[in-house]
């Protein structure tokens, strides 16, 4: 059970990556731009987390679902994985959203 959350995040990311590959929504469409935006999103959300931790708003609580590996005080490795997944999912959804008008217009 110790890797359950990390495994779920990785499995979900793999599913999103398959959709991206099949429909060319993010990396399949503009790999350099997607990688840049993914990096910016990860840095932004980790900075957000750091501020929240510094203010005492975010606290890590031990869980039997998590690995227990900490990147920094109060910052588990699963948070980095979640932030990367959330950013990638957003980019893929945006790519899908942008394709809707093109389909309606017959392009």
N, C-alpha and C positions, 0 to 999 in steps of 0.2 A: 504493500500500500504506500510505501514511502515515495515512490515515483509517480503516483497516480496523477497528480495535478500537472507535472511536467510532461508526462506521456499524453495526457489529454490535450495540452497546448500544442505539442508537436504533431499529434494526429490531426487536429483541427487546421493547423498551418499547412500540413501536407494536402488536405482536402482543398483548401483555398488555392494552393499552388497548382493543383491539378486543374481547377477551374480557370485559373489565370493562363495556364499553358494551352488549354483547349480553346479558349475564347479570346486570347491575346488582349487581356484587360489591363495589365500593369507591366510586369517584366516582359511579357510577350510583345508588347506594343512599343515601349520605350525603356529599355533596360537601364540605361545610364541615368535618366531622369528619375525612374522609380528607385534606384539604389540611393540616389542623392536625397530624395524625399523621405525614404525609409530611415536613412541616417539622421536627418534633421528631426523627424518625428520622435525617434528614440531618444536623441539628446534632449529635446524639449520635455518629454514626459519624465525622463530621469531627473532633469533639473526640477521639474514640478514635484516629484517625489522627494528630492533632497530638501526642498523648502518645507514641504509638509512634515518631513521627519524632524528638521531643525526646529519648527514651530511646535512640535509635539502632537501634531494632528494625526500623523500616521505612526502606528506602532506595529511591530511584527509580533505575532502570537504564534507559538509553536503549534504545529498541526501534524497529524499523522499522515496527511496527504502530501506534504511537501518534503523536499530533500533535506532541509536544514542547512543547506549551503548558503552562506551570507556573502554578498559582494561588499557590503559595508554594514556598519551597525544599523539595524532595523531595515535592511534592504536585502531580501532573499533573492536568489538567482531566478526564481520563478517570476519575480516582478519584471526583470529584464525580458524574459521570454514573453510575458503577457503584453508588455509595452510593444515589443517587436510584432507580435501577432496582431494587436489592435491596430497598429499603424499600417501593416500590410493589408489587413482586411479592409480598412478604410480606403486604401488606394485601389484595391480590386473593385470594391463597391462603386467608387467614383468612376472607374473605367466602364463598369457595366451601365451605370446611370447615363453616361455620355453616349452610349450606343443606342439608347432607347429612341431619341428623336430621329436618328439616322434610319432606324428600322421602320418607324412610322412613315417617313418620307420616301421610303423605298430605296434608299441608298445602300 
